[in-house]
């Protein structure tokens, strides 16, 4: 599976000059956990609900956001995305295609894909019979 198979194309963005109070309200209203911070259509950071937890209402998003956000291409694998998230205190990756924001993939998206079982196909249900094994002997313990 590839990132474009599991990513969310409806990305909610916010300006770095927005107040923390307005960002909290936007996250609550949208029912999401991450906002991509953009300035002149360029990604400058990611803001999560955890970033807002201990922030003052009057602070600006630019003061509390995660700067230099890692991004991923839509044709990359889920394994690569999981590797990028592993060991870091981040929960999402903005998806960038041709220099433009194309979507977002979160740890929840990756877990949902893993739970569906689509990341690796199941082994075939049929059993293979060895031809040179010979006839099975009945009544002999193995």
N, C-alpha and C positions, 0 to 999 in steps of 0.2 A: 504494500500500500504506500501511497505517496501523500504528502501533506495536503495537496489539493483535494484529496478524497475526504479528509476529516476537518479541514479548516472551516471557520465561520467567515463568510464573506461580508456580513453586516458588522463592520468595525465602527465602534463609537470613538470619535476623536474629541480632543479638547485642546484648548490653547494653553501655553505655559503661563500666561498672565491671569488665568482664571483663579478665583479664590478657592480655598479648600472647602469652604461651606458649599459653594456652587458645585464643586466636583463630587462631594458627598451626595448631594441631592441628585445629581445626574446618574451616579452609580445606583442609588436606590431606585430611582424612577425606571431605569433601563433593566434592572434586575441582573446586573453583571458584576464582575469582580475586577475587571481591568479596563483602563482607558488608554488609548494610544495618544501621546502628546505630540502634536504636530505644529510646525511653524512654517508658513508659506509652503504647505504641502510636503514638507520634509519631516521625517520622524526625528524628534529630538529626545524622546524618552518614553517610558511607560509608567503609568500611575496605577497602583493597585489599592484595594481597600485596606490592605495592611499598612501601606504608606500613609494613609489618611488617619489611621487609628489614634495616634498620639500627636497629631498636628493641630496647631491653633487655627481657629475658624478664619482669621483674617490673613493667614499666610497664603502665599501664591503657590500654584502647582509646581512651578519651576524650582522652588525651594525644597520640595519633598519627593519629587519624582525620581525614578531610577533613570539616571542619565546613561547615554551610550548603550541603548538597548540592543541586545543581540537580535538579529533578524535571520530569517530562513527563506529559501526559495520554494515555490510551490511544488517543484518536481523532486525535492529531496525526500528521503525515506523517513518513516516514523522513527526508526532506530536512531537516525542522526539527530532528530529533534529531541528524543529522550536523552541522548548523550549530552546535548547542549544544555538541557535543563538540570541534569543530574549534578549534584554537588553545588549548585548555585541557589541562591535564595530568591528565585524568580518562578513565576507560575505560567508565563505565556511567552510566545515568540510572535512578533509581527511578521506577516508573510509579505515579502517584497518581490514584485515581478517587474522587470524592466525599470527599476528605480522608483516604482510607484507602489503604494500600499495596496495590497490585493486581498488581505484577510488577516486573521489571527488564529493561532492554534494554542490551546491551553493544555495543561496537564489533564484536565477533565476530558478533553477531546481525545487525547492519547489513551487514557484509561477506558473510555467508552469503546474505542476501536479494538483494544485488546480484549475487552469483555465480550464483544461480538464474535471474536475468533477469526476475524478477517485478515489479520496480519500474517498468519501462516496457514496454508490450507491443511485440512485434516488429512491424515494418511488414508490411503484407499481402504475400503472395507473388505475387499476380497483378499483371500489368503493365497499365497503362492505355494505350489506343490513342487517339491524337488523330484525330478524324474529319476535320478540315480539312487534314490533312497532304498528302493525295494519294497516288497510287501510288508505291511505291518503285522507283527506277530501278536496274536490274541492270547490273553491269559498270562503273558510274561510280564512281571513287574519291571518297571523302569528304574 
